[in-house]
Amino acid sequence: MSVRTMETLAGGRWIGAESWVDVFDPSDVRAPFVRVPALTAEQVTEIYTAAEAGFQVWRATSAIERSKILTKASVLLRVRAAEIAEAITRENGKTPAEARGEAEKVADFFEYYAAAGREEYGGLIHDARPDTRAGYQREPLGVVLAVTPWNDPMITPARKLAPALAAGNAVVLKPATETPTSALHLARALHDAGVPAGVVNVVTGRTSEISDALLDDPRIAAVTFTGGNEVGEALRARLAARGVRFQSELGGKNASVVLADARLDRAATAVVAASFGQAGQRCTATSRVLVDRAVHDDFLARLRAKVAELTTGPLVSKTHQSSVLAHIAGAVEQGARVELGGTEVPGHGCGVEPTILVDVTPDMDVWRDEVFGPVIAVRRIDGLDEAIEAVNDSRFGLAAAVFTESLAAAHRFIADADCGQIAVNTTTSGWDVHQPFGGFRDSGSPFKEQGAEAVRFYTKVKTFAVHFG
């Protein structure tokens, strides 16, 4: 049976290649369901040439006109949401409900940043010189490379492209090899909305064959990356010598704290949603659960009952499935006990049963390292002070949550938990498009994504003074 092919967008044209990359459905990996172009290094260089030309056109387009195009793209994304959701499910393995939620959130990004065209983009500054008016204005950077992961194959590109385009930049998007079709649907909506040629380009292919052409082109003004820490740190070092602006959203080992006064059933429901949504394949997923000793057994019983009822989608690939199972096996070898799950889902897919690990200690790898799957490690603590100390005892600092009925404890946690996202009586995940997003320490760079903060990364500030005397 022949496999469908999808072309990629480059310089305003939909193109193929001499060879193709297979894309698999993680619910059944026996055969690919679609193929995308494996671009060559020469084609990547041509894309940067097109992006440079597209940037000159786009930056000269009025911000209000750019906003109209982004608004039209958001409308097209909503109209095509069902088709896009199906593509997300096929290549990523999300449940239909999760995929539909992602498709709709993508439209929200473009709708939100379309409004930037009517917002202030600078201001006036007092000047000590007579008859002189000074100020500053924000201008686009140029060509931005966006490297995005497989876990949110459309939200993450949208989170980057919407503010970058609103600010007037051109973008070269490199989606994950496992999940390229979602990015192509996004590019098609922008193309059909009227984005000029070269402003949005999608590089598909084998990273090992094109990485030098992708990363070392002198026309790159900025790189925004979401993915693993090892790759992120290598990129940071590689780009630093050239002065290329770099934004990263990396790993997390997010903790949810359940204090003795928490509403246990509500806390268990929230922890399950935060931990096992998208089969745990979220940067902000809860993977550490710290429970006050006084309520530990009661909470664990409630948690176990809720997790036992779950059916999650598959992991993205057989390789990732093996990695998650290895984390579980390693935890058991180090003395943890499997309270629930811990095994592979039978069949031709990549599933892992939702897993609860108990008797976990801080020196275990599973307490320190990001698993990125449907696995939580539960540990007893005594009170708020020990909880905050345990939350901060990590090289990561992305997200944390506390469940309590004490206003004092909630505000103390917000103040002292050293993470970029803090939740009180709700999940560690689920941030909206207008709320700044990003972590501390090894979870990412100082540049936030989402909200008005995102535009700062994609713009440079020019100061001016006019003498009119």
Buried (B, 14 or more C-beta within 10 A) or exposed (E): EEEEEBBBBBBBEBBBBEEBBEBBBBBEBEEBBBBBBBBBBEBBBBBBBBBBBBBEBBBEBEBEEBBBBBBBBBBBBBEBBEEBBBBBBBBBBBBEEBBBBBBBBBBBBBBBBBEBBEEEBBEEEEBEEEEEBBBBBBBBBBBBBBBBBBBBBBBBBBBBBBBBBBBBBBBBBBBBBBBBBBBBBBBBBBBEBBBBBBBBBBBBBEBEBBBEBBBEBEBBBBBBBBBBBEBBEEBBEBBEEEEBBBBBBBBBBBBBBBBBBBBBBEBBBBBBBBBBBBBBBBBBBBBBBBBBEBBBEBBBEBBBEBBEEBEBBBBBBBEBBBBBBEBBEBBBEBEBEBBBBBEBBEEEBBBBBBBBBBBBEEEBEBBBBBBBBBBBBBBBBEEBEBBBEBBBEBEBBBBBBBBBEBEEBBEBBBEBBBBBBBBBBBBBBBBEBBEBBBBBBBBBBEBBBBBBBBBBBBBBEEEEEEEEE
